[in-house]
């Protein structure tokens, strides 16, 4: 029972049918409710209109009698009209609420309260309402299980009423009274209920018919073909033919059948390929020229290749330590054991005495094998025979004495380190002199202690992982620092595995390199990237828009007017040229140039420098105020190096302005650039509204590696390189804080002789 209930609950057809049934129920129910609600409203509205029309007809019938004040005639009219079976009562009230005429004679002359429904509808306000809507004049109520519809019609004062000789009314009275007509609505209600029952029955019939047709259609066109497809996929999973050819379907199910058939063919093809690969890898596994084994967590050998079988002749089900070395327990410091514990690969060097008395050595690499849950279930061990290499190493050991003298006189510092804890076992005299130690003082000390304390942990991992380390910071005995290049290689020293480290002092070379202009230029290119990106964005946007327009026209097979196509092509061509100019400018700036002086216009250089960053500065809200002297004399220099000077100053100004804004020191964000000339020099002035130079540091800001910026915000090379470039061109640079905030750099260059 539970099985069938589960199948019923998980059936696609049942779910679809239930969904459609719910939708049909909601839609048909909403439709039926709306229709019945409309009929009810329509019937009530129709009764109200008929009652109002009848009331007006009664007033018209009694109008002449009222004008003549023929009361007996009015009573007769009221009495005759009330005889109609659908009329419950007819009453005529005067302005004071007294019933003057009624088909019930016992209530004639009685006065009703103004709170009654027939009176309160007008007298709810002061003064009473004169005009009422049909909805306000109509009400429905129940009396003795009968549903009645009451309507009131005001009797309006007319000219003929106010001028009558017998019973003239005051002309100031708008309403003289009202006619109240009450109708029986039971028959109308019964008729409406009958219509509603028929409508509900029709809705149920439509619902049952629709569900029946849906059940038939789902079974015929969906569930039955899907069951056949499911059966076929099960056959495919079992490696049997799918028999999908017998299923004839069209539409989406036909596409599904075709897809499953294509999947069957693909699976068959991939299975053949998998079998071929399996055979290929099995052949490789057997023929690889090294021993390979697979062990479980108990170190029992599960699988091995031909090379291992020939070298070690293992017994079936043997443990690895038995097969490899003939031991009864696992090896000390076993890499296989470490792999199972940590899940990481390890390598080691192993050896044994062969049956013929020779010694065998092999290099072991152990790699974990994981299951689907990421747990280590086995390990693959690969052994590479290094016996020949070991024999060569043994012969090399005999020549150690001959090369010991070379070791002591080599012009580089050389260390012999323990491979485990990097203790200095030996070092040459150059090492002691380079690090400022006395002879023998460095023995048995840690090589890692020669690194600065904050870099020692990192250094330990680097020494372990790399064979070469460049520009490494070291410290001498007196705590001064210098830089070296390391070369590391494993070696054997007195039958002990060691690490041989050669250190070359490169401090002087690095200090020279740090002063190279190209280093600062490359750093500046990184700052220029954002500005170039903004500059390239506009031509790329135009090109993208034009290409998008063409693609849409082509995809819709719509022609493009020749003049429009020509205009778009010209726009694309012009913006490609603009992008090329930007890229060429950046390439020219980044190209290393020789110091060959040429005549340069300083205005053009500054304009080019600003152009690289104007978009970036604008986005940051920084205004660039340029006041250049026209016909400025030329100077001798190199254009792209002078660009680097002004780019460095612009970047410093930008950073200072943003820092001032962050600290709330200044709201102005302006960089001012001015040029002018004197009889002997060309002057450029760069000013900003930033934080200025801290007191006492004006003489240091041009020193290499000196920076007042936060860590990570500056290299300390920009102004140093700027200072050097200006000196190369025979110029000077001065810095001074402005009184209103910010800093002013004044650059002076000798005028070029004509």
PyMOL commands that set and color helices and strands:
alter all, ss='L'
color gray80, all
select helices_A, chain A and resi 2-10+12-67+71-82+105-107+117-123+134-137+159-162+186-237+244-246+251-287+306-312+320-325+335-342+387-397+400-409+429-435+447-450+453-465+507-514+517-555+562-590+602-619+639-663+718-728
alter helices_A, ss='H'
color red, helices_A
select strands_A, chain A and resi 87-94+99-102+138-143+146-156+175-184+291-295+301-304+346-353+359-370+376-385+413-418+424-427+468-475+481-492+497-505+598-600+623-627+635-637+670-677+681-688+732-737+743-750
alter strands_A, ss='S'
color yellow, strands_A
deselect
rebuild
show_as cartoon
